Amino acid sequence: MPFRTYMDWVLHDPGHGAYGSGRLRIGPDGDFATAPSLGPDFAALLAVQVADWLEQLQRSAPAAHPLALVEAGPGEGSLAADLAGALNRDRPDLAACTELVLVEPNAGMEARQRRRLAGCPLPCRWSSFEALAQAPLRGVLLAHEVLDALAVERIVWDGALWRRQVVSLHEDASAGLSLRLEPGEPLEPEAAEGLHALGLLPPSPQRPPGWCTELHSGLDPWLCQAAAVLAAGPLLVIDYALEARRYYAPQRPAGTLMAYRGQAASGDPLVAPGEADLTAHLCIETLERAVHGRVPPGRGPARPGAGPAPPRPAARPRRSGGAAAPARGPAAAGGSPCPRRFPLAGLQPRWPAGGHPPFPAGARSPRWLNHPAWGLLCGDAFNVLVPYRGLL
Ligand SMILES: C[S@@+](CC[C@H](N)C(=O)[O-])C[C@H]1O[C@@H](n2cnc3c(N)ncnc32)[C@H](O)[C@@H]1O
């Protein structure tokens, strides 16, 4: 089967998938930790920004329906619970007119979120992108470490062609059944064409046969669905990402895929299928291209710097992969036409005049990509913030 199908199954199959079954546990005592699972600090920082956005939405249409704080892929529900708590404590005026909406495709995870959010001070409901698109909301949509859980394509160079990698089942008299990664069919010309923009074509002698990486073919359909959820308000994606030149550097011969189980990381994506988390970094340029597909013709991006300020970055969570992380990457856009398109907002860091706050020793400074349409904070020791706005 194609690697993408394998990754989708081992993560999301309702009976056997790591998320689908609800087997994976997030947090210091679970399989891996994320920033929100380490305590309420991350949510407390983010709550300031979320409150700003909700307030802007409220001011722009005071008589409109209640506001929504939507979280896609809430995991254990920690971020949603802590954000709701912080809003209720610090901005009761906004909390009084905001509902919490959770979008979780995996029933096993939803069951635990319901338990975690049992005492939530905000009205709380679970829904799907499809259902929300029927009556789009005014609010904020968050996705923290969700896009890295979308199934990726894996491609492998055979010395002459890029091929999709497949997972095959073998039976051996002595070793029994085993899974193997093998080169499959060559990429179609259209898909191969997209590799030029990522620096994977023309071929380089620095990438020997067997060199492999990832493409993020699930990104565009996900963004299309997310775009339909909000009638007004920003989408904030927080995740791990690399620029294409780093993602697809010849020195990264196996992409970024990592498996996590019991707080142990492995570069082997076939390890403990259905028991381990599988995650791949995002490629910034691929994400930019997917986002730009959503700028409506004639509408153009919002003013640079007019966008909301990001929260201060949180310390790198356990699941970031670390310096030894092997690499894999994103894929070409596909899927259905986007139901609604986004104008994008620029970002300005809200650092004090003197510059950014101090970084942990040894961390590289984050940098701002001053794209005319948007900005993102990118640094090895921090999450990446990729905000883009709806109709604010
Ligand atoms: C790595 S966990 C992140 C959990 C949480 N946001 C955190 O940071 O602790 C990924 C979450 O996204 C969910 N998920 C996977 N695919 C998804 C999709 N297509 N849309 C929304 N959520 C998804 C998983 O079930 C899981 O809850």
The ligand as an ORCA input file, in Angstrom:
! r2SCAN-3c Opt
* xyz 0 1
  C      -0.261     15.386     18.082
  S      -1.897     15.426     18.647
  C      -1.953     17.101     19.215
  C      -2.877     17.264     20.363
  C      -2.945     18.649     20.970
  N      -3.298     19.655     19.998
  C      -1.676     18.993     21.674
  O      -0.912     19.809     21.157
  O      -1.436     18.441     22.742
  C      -2.839     15.457     17.154
  C      -4.334     15.555     17.381
  O      -4.969     15.829     16.132
  C      -6.003     14.874     15.908
  N      -6.146     14.768     14.462
  C      -5.566     13.917     13.618
  N      -5.954     14.173     12.345
  C      -6.784     15.225     12.392
  C      -7.513     15.975     11.422
  N      -7.476     15.652     10.133
  N      -8.265     17.007     11.835
  C      -8.329     17.340     13.138
  N      -7.671     16.659     14.112
  C      -6.910     15.623     13.739
  C      -5.527     13.643     16.649
  O      -6.549     12.721     16.904
  C      -4.995     14.292     17.916
  O      -6.018     14.650     18.792
*
